Amino acid sequence: MFVLPKRRDLGNMSIRKVVLSAATTLLTISALAACGGASATPQSTFDATGKLEDNSLKGSTCTSQNASVLKTGNQVKIQTNGNTVAMGEVGLGRLDDRSPNDGYVCVFDFKVSGVPTGQGFYRVVVEGQGAKEVSEVDLKSGTFTVNTTKLEDQPN
């Protein structure tokens, strides 16, 4: 609380200067309060994780050279409302035997850090492969798995 000094304590200061000083102090305090103090609250983020499958395997090992569709290092973007909010890349692939029905499949993990929370659904865009709508719950839990041939918006 700001208290005006008594007239006898003013000395050479005029009432006008004291009032002006008090007004400046109040405006500064109001501006800081309106801005939330000295620093803004950072938005919460999470790491989006999942698996991408490539069943176009050529050979008996799962390496970037053998998987013809998906490659280690391919870019993975996370988008909301048409804007890219975080980026990462496809990790190393590993061979998964799904015989007798599907044969061998290359499974690539991905992780994208710094995804803002609270959007509900996100669009996962895999470089050169297309995109898929995914819930925040699935991206946080790592349960998102998709075969790259089943991504929406496949490039021509």
Buried (B, 14 or more C-beta within 10 A) or exposed (E): EEEEEEEEEEEEEEEEEBEEEEEEEEEEEEEEEEEEEEEEEEEEEBBBBBBBBBBBBEEEBBBBEBBEBBBBEBBBBBBBEEEEBBBBBBBEBBBBEEEEEEEBBBBBBBBBEBBBEEBEEBBBBBBEBBBBEBBBEBBBEBEBEBBBEEBEEEEE
